């Protein structure tokens, strides 16, 4: 039974150990930032930064630099430009995001084209877009942990001001909280989380790890603290099950090819979100029934 679930060599594989470690760090970071992303209704910004990170990833691939740094630099630079354009109001925020997204995708297309013509055997497009978690080495753990620590510190330091400004910017401003400064700090944390998500499951699918577990958790609890904890657990579970299924898939037809880790992770996150919605509706029906009886 154990052999049917875990393919031979799973627990002894150094590649699996690195993938498990990196994905757990990314999941925890994305959960902590993602809960505020959902509360602030800035999922579009997260999606845009994920797509824009492809610019950095493809550029890094072109010059032979590390993908993580390419993702991170592009996401942070995009945040800086968005802040420079102006994000004080939702309309201006979406406008700035759309402008930066369009420019970023244009550069990504150029860099990927140059990657392709400079090396006919390049796998840049697949690597940047969908990730290659089983290609990571142990040297990736330290920078991933460093970026994660920085993002988590930002969220921790901002703390209550970030939560209040996320729920009610007007009330936060009335209480003397520098709403724009807090928002800029949050966007920096968001950029770092997106970079980690892109490094884990690819730039195109990064938003799934950032928003999916957080949205699922907020369907099950209204407490931001509990939502972060629950989202972390959901993200880690989806990532680890995805790694297991991807590892096992090398024995599935066509034998020796394997399925992408990112496919399994995103699918599991989607299933979790749907199941959370079903549980939420059942809970509401039960409460409504109890009220009608009372």
Sine and cosine of phi, psi and omega as CSV:
sin_phi,cos_phi,sin_psi,cos_psi,sin_omega,cos_omega
0.00,0.00,-0.70,0.72,0.00,-1.00
-0.88,0.47,-0.65,0.76,0.00,-1.00
-0.93,0.37,-0.46,0.89,0.00,-1.00
-0.96,0.30,-0.46,0.89,0.00,-1.00
-1.00,0.00,-0.72,0.70,-0.03,-1.00
-0.95,-0.32,0.90,-0.43,0.01,-1.00
-0.90,0.44,0.46,-0.89,-0.01,-1.00
-0.81,0.59,0.71,-0.70,0.04,-1.00
1.00,0.04,0.01,1.00,-0.07,-1.00
-0.87,0.49,-0.78,0.62,-0.08,-1.00
-0.97,0.26,-0.36,0.93,0.00,-1.00
-1.00,-0.02,-0.11,0.99,-0.09,-1.00
-0.98,0.22,0.83,-0.56,0.09,-1.00
-0.92,0.39,-0.56,0.83,0.02,-1.00
-0.88,0.47,-0.69,0.72,0.02,-1.00
-0.90,0.43,-0.66,0.75,-0.01,-1.00
-0.87,0.49,-0.67,0.74,0.03,-1.00
-0.91,0.40,-0.71,0.71,0.00,-1.00
-0.88,0.48,-0.67,0.74,0.02,-1.00
-0.89,0.46,-0.68,0.73,-0.02,-1.00
-0.92,0.38,-0.76,0.65,-0.03,-1.00
-0.89,0.46,-0.69,0.73,-0.04,-1.00
-0.92,0.40,-0.59,0.81,0.03,-1.00
-0.91,0.41,-0.69,0.73,0.03,-1.00
-0.88,0.47,-0.71,0.71,0.00,-1.00
-0.90,0.44,-0.64,0.77,-0.02,-1.00
-0.90,0.43,-0.67,0.74,0.00,-1.00
-0.91,0.42,-0.69,0.72,0.01,-1.00
-0.90,0.44,-0.73,0.69,-0.01,-1.00
-0.90,0.44,-0.59,0.81,0.03,-1.00
-0.90,0.43,-0.70,0.71,-0.04,-1.00
-0.90,0.44,-0.66,0.75,0.01,-1.00
-0.99,0.13,-0.58,0.82,-0.09,-1.00
-0.90,0.43,-0.56,0.83,0.03,-1.00
-0.87,0.50,-0.69,0.72,0.04,-1.00
-0.94,0.35,-0.54,0.84,0.04,-1.00
-0.88,0.47,-0.68,0.73,0.02,-1.00
-0.94,0.34,-0.69,0.72,0.00,-1.00
-0.88,0.48,-0.63,0.78,-0.04,-1.00
-0.99,0.12,-0.03,1.00,-0.04,-1.00
0.83,0.55,0.69,0.73,0.00,-1.00
-0.91,-0.42,0.54,0.84,0.05,-1.00
-0.87,0.49,-0.56,0.83,0.03,-1.00
-0.89,0.45,-0.63,0.78,0.05,-1.00
-0.89,0.45,-0.65,0.76,0.05,-1.00
-0.89,0.45,-0.68,0.73,0.05,-1.00
-0.89,0.47,-0.69,0.72,0.00,-1.00
-0.89,0.46,-0.69,0.72,0.00,-1.00
-0.91,0.42,-0.57,0.82,0.07,-1.00
-0.89,0.47,-0.72,0.70,0.02,-1.00
-0.92,0.40,-0.65,0.76,-0.01,-1.00
-0.92,0.40,-0.53,0.85,0.01,-1.00
-0.87,0.49,-0.39,0.92,0.07,-1.00
-0.87,0.49,-0.50,0.86,0.05,-1.00
-0.88,0.47,-0.74,0.67,0.02,-1.00
-0.92,0.40,-0.65,0.76,0.01,-1.00
-0.89,0.45,-0.71,0.71,-0.01,-1.00
-0.93,0.36,-0.58,0.81,0.06,-1.00
-0.92,0.40,-0.66,0.75,0.03,-1.00
-0.90,0.44,-0.64,0.77,0.03,-1.00
-0.88,0.48,-0.62,0.78,-0.05,-1.00
-0.92,0.40,-0.65,0.76,-0.06,-1.00
-0.99,-0.11,0.00,1.00,0.04,-1.00
0.99,0.15,0.36,0.93,0.03,-1.00
-1.00,-0.02,0.13,-0.99,0.00,-1.00
-0.94,0.34,0.68,-0.73,-0.03,-1.00
-0.88,0.47,-0.64,0.77,-0.03,-1.00
-0.86,0.52,-0.69,0.73,-0.01,-1.00
-0.94,0.35,-0.57,0.82,0.07,-1.00
-0.89,0.45,-0.73,0.69,0.05,-1.00
-0.86,0.51,-0.72,0.69,-0.08,-1.00
-0.92,0.40,-0.72,0.69,-0.02,-1.00
-0.89,0.46,-0.69,0.73,-0.01,-1.00
-0.90,0.44,-0.69,0.72,-0.02,-1.00
-0.91,0.40,-0.68,0.73,0.01,-1.00
-0.92,0.40,-0.66,0.75,0.03,-1.00
-0.89,0.45,-0.64,0.77,0.03,-1.00
-0.89,0.45,-0.66,0.75,0.04,-1.00
-0.89,0.47,-0.67,0.75,0.00,-1.00
-0.89,0.46,-0.67,0.74,0.00,-1.00
-0.93,0.38,-0.66,0.75,0.03,-1.00
-0.87,0.49,-0.66,0.75,0.02,-1.00
-0.93,0.38,-0.60,0.80,0.00,-1.00
-0.92,0.40,-0.65,0.76,0.01,-1.00
-0.91,0.41,-0.64,0.77,0.02,-1.00
0.83,-0.56,0.87,-0.49,-0.01,-1.00
-0.77,-0.64,0.41,0.91,-0.08,-1.00
-0.90,0.43,-0.61,0.79,-0.04,-1.00
-0.91,-0.42,0.46,-0.89,-0.03,-1.00
-0.80,0.60,-0.67,0.75,-0.03,-1.00
-0.90,0.43,-0.72,0.70,0.03,-1.00
-0.91,0.42,-0.58,0.81,0.02,-1.00
-0.89,0.45,-0.72,0.69,0.01,-1.00
-0.92,0.40,-0.60,0.80,0.02,-1.00
-0.90,0.44,-0.73,0.69,0.01,-1.00
-0.88,0.47,-0.66,0.75,0.01,-1.00
-0.88,0.47,-0.69,0.72,-0.01,-1.00
-0.90,0.43,-0.65,0.76,0.01,-1.00
-0.90,0.44,-0.74,0.67,-0.02,-1.00
-0.92,0.40,-0.61,0.79,0.02,-1.00
-0.88,0.48,-0.72,0.69,0.00,-1.00
-0.87,0.50,-0.71,0.70,0.01,-1.00
-0.90,0.43,-0.66,0.75,-0.02,-1.00
-0.90,0.43,-0.68,0.74,0.01,-1.00
-0.92,0.40,-0.58,0.81,0.06,-1.00
-0.88,0.47,-0.70,0.71,0.04,-1.00
-0.91,0.40,-0.62,0.78,0.02,-1.00
-0.88,0.48,-0.68,0.73,0.03,-1.00
-0.87,0.49,-0.67,0.74,0.02,-1.00
-0.89,0.45,-0.73,0.68,-0.04,-1.00
-0.91,0.42,-0.66,0.75,0.02,-1.00
-0.91,0.42,-0.59,0.81,0.06,-1.00
-0.89,0.45,-0.71,0.71,0.02,-1.00
-0.91,0.41,-0.60,0.80,0.08,-1.00
-0.85,0.52,-0.68,0.73,-0.08,-1.00
-0.93,0.36,-0.71,0.70,-0.07,-1.00
-0.97,0.23,-0.36,0.93,0.01,-1.00
-0.99,0.15,-0.34,0.94,0.01,-1.00
-0.46,-0.89,0.95,-0.30,-0.11,-0.99
-0.91,0.41,-0.29,0.96,-0.02,-1.00
-0.97,-0.23,0.19,0.98,-0.07,-1.00
-0.90,0.44,0.57,-0.82,0.10,-0.99
-0.93,-0.38,0.50,0.87,-0.10,-1.00
-0.86,0.50,-0.70,0.71,-0.08,-1.00
-0.87,0.49,-0.75,0.67,0.00,-1.00
-0.91,0.41,-0.68,0.74,-0.03,-1.00
-0.89,0.45,-0.74,0.67,-0.03,-1.00
-0.93,0.36,-0.69,0.72,-0.11,-0.99
-0.97,0.24,-0.63,0.78,-0.15,-0.99
-0.83,-0.55,0.00,1.00,0.07,-1.00
0.97,0.23,0.31,-0.95,0.08,-1.00
-0.63,-0.78,0.96,0.29,-0.12,-0.99
-0.88,0.47,-0.54,0.84,-0.01,-1.00
-0.98,0.21,-0.02,1.00,0.06,-1.00
-0.99,-0.15,-0.04,1.00,-0.01,-1.00
-0.96,0.29,0.51,-0.86,0.06,-1.00
-0.90,-0.43,0.17,-0.99,-0.05,-1.00
-0.89,0.46,-0.37,0.93,0.02,-1.00
-0.93,0.38,-0.26,0.96,0.00,-1.00
-0.98,0.20,-0.34,0.94,-0.13,-0.99
-0.91,0.42,-0.70,0.71,-0.06,-1.00
-0.88,0.47,-0.78,0.62,0.02,-1.00
-0.90,0.43,-0.57,0.82,0.05,-1.00
-0.89,0.45,-0.71,0.71,0.02,-1.00
-0.90,0.43,-0.60,0.80,0.01,-1.00
-0.91,0.42,-0.73,0.69,0.03,-1.00
-0.91,0.42,-0.61,0.80,0.03,-1.00
-0.89,0.45,-0.70,0.71,0.00,-1.00
-0.88,0.48,-0.64,0.77,0.01,-1.00
-0.91,0.42,-0.70,0.71,0.01,-1.00
-0.90,0.44,-0.69,0.72,-0.02,-1.00
-0.92,0.39,-0.58,0.81,0.05,-1.00
-0.90,0.43,-0.65,0.76,0.04,-1.00
-0.87,0.49,-0.73,0.68,0.01,-1.00
-0.90,0.44,-0.66,0.75,-0.01,-1.00
-0.91,0.41,-0.66,0.75,0.00,-1.00
-0.93,0.37,-0.67,0.75,0.00,-1.00
-0.93,0.38,-0.68,0.73,0.14,-0.99
0.67,0.74,-0.87,-0.49,-0.08,-1.00
-0.87,0.49,-0.67,0.74,0.04,-1.00
-0.84,0.54,-0.62,0.79,0.02,-1.00
-0.92,0.39,-0.66,0.75,0.01,-1.00
-0.91,0.42,-0.71,0.70,-0.02,-1.00
-0.91,0.41,-0.68,0.73,0.01,-1.00
-0.94,0.35,-0.39,0.92,0.05,-1.00
-0.97,0.25,-0.63,0.78,-0.03,-1.00
-0.99,0.16,-0.70,0.72,-0.05,-1.00
-0.55,-0.84,1.00,-0.01,0.00,-1.00
-0.86,0.51,-0.58,0.82,-0.02,-1.00
-0.91,0.42,-0.70,0.71,0.02,-1.00
-0.91,0.41,-0.64,0.77,0.03,-1.00
-0.88,0.47,-0.69,0.72,0.02,-1.00
-0.90,0.43,-0.62,0.78,0.02,-1.00
-0.90,0.44,-0.48,0.88,0.01,-1.00
-1.00,0.01,0.12,0.99,0.08,-1.00
1.00,0.05,0.20,0.98,0.02,-1.00
-0.98,0.20,0.77,-0.64,0.03,-1.00
-0.96,0.29,1.00,0.05,-0.17,-0.99
-0.85,0.52,-0.69,0.72,-0.04,-1.00
-0.93,0.38,-0.62,0.78,0.03,-1.00
-0.91,0.42,-0.68,0.73,0.04,-1.00
-0.89,0.46,-0.66,0.75,0.02,-1.00
-0.89,0.45,-0.62,0.79,0.03,-1.00
-0.91,0.41,-0.65,0.76,0.06,-1.00
-0.89,0.46,-0.67,0.75,0.06,-1.00
-0.88,0.47,-0.68,0.73,-0.01,-1.00
-0.89,0.46,-0.57,0.82,0.06,-1.00
-0.90,0.43,-0.70,0.72,0.06,-1.00
-0.88,0.47,-0.63,0.78,0.03,-1.00
-0.88,0.47,-0.69,0.73,0.01,-1.00
-0.87,0.49,-0.68,0.74,0.01,-1.00
-0.92,0.40,-0.66,0.75,0.02,-1.00
-0.90,0.43,-0.66,0.75,0.02,-1.00
-0.90,0.44,-0.65,0.76,0.03,-1.00
-0.87,0.49,-0.67,0.74,0.03,-1.00
-0.92,0.39,-0.65,0.76,0.03,-1.00
-0.90,0.43,-0.67,0.74,0.02,-1.00
-0.90,0.44,-0.63,0.78,0.02,-1.00
-0.92,0.40,-0.47,0.88,-0.06,-1.00
-1.00,0.08,-0.78,0.62,-0.09,-1.00
-0.82,-0.57,0.20,0.98,0.07,-1.00
0.99,-0.15,0.44,-0.90,-0.08,-1.00
-0.91,0.42,-0.64,0.77,-0.06,-1.00
-0.92,0.39,-0.57,0.82,-0.09,-1.00
-0.99,-0.17,0.08,1.00,-0.09,-1.00
-0.83,0.55,-0.61,0.79,-0.06,-1.00
-0.89,0.46,-0.48,0.88,0.00,-1.00
-0.87,0.49,-0.69,0.72,0.01,-1.00
-0.96,0.28,-0.50,0.87,-0.01,-1.00
-0.97,0.25,-0.74,0.67,-0.15,-0.99
-0.99,-0.14,-0.62,0.79,-0.11,-0.99
-0.82,0.58,-0.86,0.52,0.02,-1.00
-0.87,0.49,-0.61,0.79,0.00,-1.00
-0.91,0.41,-0.71,0.71,0.02,-1.00
-0.90,0.43,-0.61,0.79,0.04,-1.00
-0.90,0.44,-0.71,0.71,-0.02,-1.00
-0.90,0.45,-0.65,0.76,-0.01,-1.00
-0.95,0.32,-0.27,0.96,0.15,-0.99
-0.97,0.24,-0.39,0.92,-0.09,-1.00
-0.98,-0.21,-0.34,0.94,0.01,-1.00
-0.49,-0.87,0.52,-0.85,0.02,-1.00
-0.99,-0.11,-0.14,0.99,-0.02,-1.00
-0.99,0.13,0.86,-0.52,0.01,-1.00
-0.85,0.53,-0.63,0.78,0.01,-1.00
-0.89,0.45,-0.75,0.66,0.03,-1.00
-0.91,0.41,-0.55,0.84,0.02,-1.00
-0.90,0.43,-0.65,0.76,0.04,-1.00
-0.89,0.47,-0.71,0.70,0.00,-1.00
-0.89,0.45,-0.72,0.69,-0.02,-1.00
-0.92,0.40,-0.66,0.75,0.03,-1.00
-0.89,0.46,-0.61,0.79,0.06,-1.00
-0.88,0.47,-0.70,0.71,0.00,-1.00
-0.90,0.43,-0.66,0.75,0.01,-1.00
-0.90,0.43,-0.71,0.70,-0.01,-1.00
-0.89,0.45,-0.70,0.72,0.02,-1.00
-0.90,0.43,-0.69,0.72,-0.01,-1.00
-0.88,0.48,-0.72,0.70,0.01,-1.00
-0.89,0.45,-0.66,0.75,-0.02,-1.00
-0.91,0.41,-0.72,0.69,-0.05,-1.00
-0.94,0.35,-0.64,0.77,0.08,-1.00
-0.91,0.41,-0.60,0.80,0.05,-1.00
-0.89,0.46,-0.66,0.75,0.04,-1.00
-0.90,0.44,-0.69,0.73,0.02,-1.00
-0.88,0.48,-0.74,0.67,-0.02,-1.00
-0.91,0.42,-0.64,0.77,0.02,-1.00
-0.91,0.42,-0.63,0.78,0.03,-1.00
-0.91,0.41,-0.70,0.72,0.02,-1.00
-0.91,0.41,-0.48,0.88,-0.10,-1.00
-0.91,0.41,-0.23,0.97,0.04,-1.00
-0.93,0.37,-0.27,0.96,0.06,-1.00
-0.99,-0.14,-0.02,1.00,0.03,-1.00
-1.00,0.03,0.33,-0.94,0.09,-1.00
-0.92,0.38,0.63,-0.77,-0.19,0.98
-0.96,0.29,0.79,-0.62,-0.13,-0.99
-0.84,0.54,0.69,-0.72,0.08,-1.00
1.00,0.05,-0.07,1.00,-0.04,-1.00
-1.00,-0.03,-0.77,0.64,0.01,-1.00
0.99,0.16,0.48,-0.88,0.03,-1.00
-0.98,-0.22,0.43,-0.90,-0.01,-1.00
-0.92,0.40,0.66,-0.76,0.07,-1.00
-0.87,0.49,-0.66,0.75,-0.06,-1.00
-0.87,0.50,-0.58,0.82,0.02,-1.00
-0.87,0.49,-0.73,0.68,-0.03,-1.00
-0.92,0.39,-0.67,0.75,-0.03,-1.00
-0.89,0.46,-0.74,0.67,-0.02,-1.00
-0.91,0.42,-0.64,0.77,0.02,-1.00
-0.89,0.45,-0.69,0.72,0.01,-1.00
-0.91,0.42,-0.62,0.78,0.04,-1.00
-0.90,0.44,-0.67,0.74,0.03,-1.00
-0.89,0.46,-0.70,0.71,0.02,-1.00
-0.87,0.49,-0.68,0.73,0.03,-1.00
-0.88,0.48,-0.65,0.76,0.01,-1.00
-0.91,0.42,-0.68,0.74,0.01,-1.00
-0.90,0.43,-0.70,0.72,0.00,-1.00
-0.90,0.43,-0.60,0.80,0.05,-1.00
-0.90,0.44,-0.60,0.80,0.05,-1.00
-0.90,0.43,-0.64,0.77,0.05,-1.00
-0.90,0.44,-0.71,0.70,0.02,-1.00
-0.89,0.46,-0.62,0.79,0.02,-1.00
-0.90,0.44,-0.69,0.73,0.01,-1.00
-0.92,0.40,-0.65,0.76,0.03,-1.00
-0.89,0.45,-0.63,0.78,0.03,-1.00
-0.91,0.42,-0.67,0.75,0.02,-1.00
-0.90,0.43,-0.63,0.77,0.03,-1.00
-0.91,0.42,-0.64,0.77,0.01,-1.00
-0.91,0.41,-0.68,0.74,0.03,-1.00
-0.91,0.41,-0.63,0.77,0.03,-1.00
-0.91,0.42,-0.62,0.79,0.03,-1.00
-0.91,0.42,-0.65,0.76,0.01,-1.00
-0.91,0.41,-0.62,0.79,0.02,-1.00
-0.92,0.38,-0.65,0.76,0.00,-1.00
-0.91,0.41,-0.55,0.84,0.03,-1.00
-0.96,0.29,-0.57,0.82,-0.01,-1.00
-0.96,0.26,0.00,0.00,0.00,0.00
